[in-house]
Amino acid sequence: MMQGSAATGHIVAVGTSLIRNLAQKGKELGIPDNILREFSEWTRAAPRSPTDAIAGGRAAVGTEEFETALRALGGQPFELSAELNAMRPYLERGIVRAVTLLASDTGVSEFQARVLASYLEAEGVEVEVQRVQDLGIDFQKGLFNLLDSIVKKFVEYREKGLVVYINLTGGFKLESAILYLAACLTLGQGKAYYIHETMRDTVEVPIIPVMPDPQLLRLLDLLSRGGGSLDTLQSQLTRDSIRKLLESGVLVQTGGELKVRDWIKLLINKEYQRK
């Protein structure tokens, strides 16, 4: 159920629905055969392949591929884009003030994000596209950069007086889940939403404040003060607590040193816990 009418800022993980739908529905959309072949190739393009690079090079107003995709999207925005379909209730109520589109580090994803941006700008929405470095290429680095982007944008929107919404419909599912966790851990305000697979309707999920485990916070404090050796930590924490953190994957061991994964550290870093 949709509630409220305050101006909103949306942070959107961009998936592959647009290019897949363009490739599948191209004939009925009247897309020329040569462009349709390209779109079909792009759906199979490996990250940083020559085909993917071509897609990134076409991610600009004026190219034939971009203008074709934008015309098709303008005629069927909610049928062609899962991200726009999830955002539809807010767009129809006229409360979408700003949108940040987070693309993976691929040319195909950037192409889709920039087409979506052009559509939204024509609807009077302030839009920013961010191609998140290493996202979809290197899990650890990409996730860290994704979290960094979402937290900074969340804080920026909130400072502008916008109600922040996170669109979890597109993008990688695991990363979307972690984005929701990030919002709960570091922000505790706003909402998340997605298109429910069964109900086929936009479902809102509240962002509930979550406190990190005190043991983990203590560990981070010890590590920040240079106490990363196994002997040092075992003198401050129980062996069982260290074992559990290692088993969970929060903590990793290299030789005699222990460290918290960078993206997890960012999740609970006090620098980002702004009120």
N, C-alpha and C positions, 0 to 999 in steps of 0.2 A: 504494500500500500504506500502510495506517495504522500508525503506530508510536507508542509511548509512551502513558502514562496520566496525565501530569501535568495539573493544572488549567489550563484554557485561557481566554484572553480573545479574543473575535472582533470584528474591525472589518469591517462589512458595508456595501458600497455597495448601496443599495436600487434595484432596477429596476422594471419594469412588469408582471412576470409575474402577480402576484396579481390585479390588477384586470382584466387581459386574460383570465385563466382564469375569473374569476368571471363576466365578461360572456359568454364562450363556452360555459361549462358551467352557466350559471344555471338553465336549465330542469330539467336532471337533478338539480341540487342543491336544487330546490324554492324557489328565490329568487322572491319575489313579482314580478309583472310591472312594477310601478311602480319597484321598486328595481333590477330588471334593466335597465330603460331608462336609469336614472341611471348605472349602472356602464358601460353601453355608451357613453353620452355622455362619460363621464370618460376613456375610452381615447382619445378624439379631442380632448380639451380642450387648447387652446393654453395655454402658461404665462401666468399672470396674467390669464387671461380670466375672465369672470363664472362660467362653468361650473367652472373650476379653483378659483376662490374658494369656491364652494359645497362642493366636495369637501373643501377644507381646513377649512371650518366644520363638517363632519360627522366630522372626525378626533378624536372623543372618545367615551369610554365612555358609553353611554346613548342615543346617536342610533340611529335605526332602521337606517341604512346600516351603521354600525359594528358593531352587534350581529349583523346578518345576515352580514356578511363574517367576523366572528370565529367564528360558529357553523359556517359552511362550512369555514373554515380548520381548525377543531378536528377536523372529520371527515376531512379529506383534506389534512393539512399539507404533505406532500411532493409531492403531485400538483399543488397549487395554487400553491406558492411555490418558485421556483427557488432562492432564497436558503436556505430551510430544507432543500430537497432536497440541496444541496451540503453543508450542515452536518450532515446526518443521521447520518453515521458517528460524529461526536463527541457528538451528542445521545444516541444510543443507547448509547454507552459511558459516559454520565454524567460527562463531563469538561468540559462547557461551564459555566464559572463566571460569566462576564460577556460581554455583547454590546453593542456600540455600533452603532446603525443610522444610517447617513448618508444622509439623503434629499436630493434636489435641492430647489431653492427653488420648489417648486410645491405646491399643495394636494393634488393627486392623489398625489404621492410621499409627502407627510407622512401622508396617510390610510393608505396601505399600510404605512408604517413603524410607525405606532402600532398598527395591527391586529397586525402581526408581534410588536411589543413585548408586547402583552397576552397573546398565545399563549405566548411564551417565559417571561414572568413566571409564568404558571400552571404552567409546567414547573419552576419553582424557579430560574430564571436571573435574575441582576441585569442590567437592561437600561437603556440610555440612548438616547434618540432625539435626533439633531441634524439640524435643517433647515439645510443649509449655504447661507449667504447667496450669492446670485448663481449658484449651480451650476445649469446648464441654461439660464441667462439670459444671462450674460456669460462667455465662455470664460476670459479671462485672470483676472478677479476671482474667478470661481467656482472655478477650479482652484487659485488661491492659497489660498482659504479651505478648500478640501477638503484640500490638503496640510497646512495648519496644523492642522486637526482630527485627521487621521490620525497625524501625528507626535506631537502632544501626548498623544493617547490611547494610542499605542504605548508611549511612555515611562511613562505612568501605570500601564498594565497590567504592564509589566516590573518597575516598582518594587514592585508588589504580589506579585511572585513568580509571575505567570502566564506561560505560554508563549503568545506572541501569534500569532494566525492572521488573515490577511487573506482575506476571502471576495470573490473577484473575479467571481462569477457574474452578479450584477445590475449595474445602473447603466450608464453610458455606457462603451463599449469603450475609447475613447481614454483617458478619465480612469482607467479600471481599469489600463491599461498603465502610465500614469504613476505611479499609486499603487504598483505593483510596483517601478518604477524608484526611487521615493522610498524605499521600504523598503530596497532594496539599497544606495543611496547613503548614507543617513543612519543606518541602523539595523543592518543586517547580521545580524539575529537573527530567529528565528521562522520561519513558513512562510506561503505563500499557497496557496489552493486554489480549484478551480472544478469545475463539472460539464463533463466533456469531451463535446463534441457527438457524436462518433462512438462512443466507448466507453460513453457514458451512465453514467459512474461518477465519483465524486469523485477528482480528481487533485491530488496535493500537489506544490507547486513550492518548493524551498528558497529562502530569501532569502540570496543570496550577497553578501558585502561587495564593493562596487565603489568604487574611488577615482576622484574627478574628475580630469580632465586638469590637470596642474600649471600649464599655461599659462592655463587658465581661472581657477584659484585665484589666480594672480598678477594677472590682470586684475581680479578681484573686489577684491583687496587695494588695487590702484591706484584703483579707482573709489570705494572706501570712504574713501579719503584725499583725495577731491576732485579726482582726476585724470581727469575725464570728457571733457575736450576731445580732439578728434581729434589735434591736434598733440602734446598731452602723451602720449597713448597710443602714438602712432607713434614717439615718442622712446624708449619703454620696451619696446615689442613690435614684432615684424616686421610689415610690411604684409601679408604672406601670412597670418599667424596672425589678424590682425584681419579680413581678407577672409573667411577660412574661418568665423569665428565669426558674421559678418554673414550669410553665405550659409546657415548652418545655422539661423539664426533665434534663436540664443542671445543675440546682441547686436543691438540696434536703434539706428538713428541718427536723431536729430531735430536738424536743422540741423547745427551743428558739434559737437554733444554725442553721446556714445555711452553706452548703458546696457544692463545685463543685465535681461532680463525678470524681473519680481518673483517669479513662481512658480519660475523656474529658480534665482534667488538663494536662495529658501527651501530648495530641494532640497539645496543644498550649503553652506548657512550653518553655520558651526562651532557656533553656539549650539545647534543641534539634533543635533550629532554627539556625543551623550552615551554614555558607556561604561557 
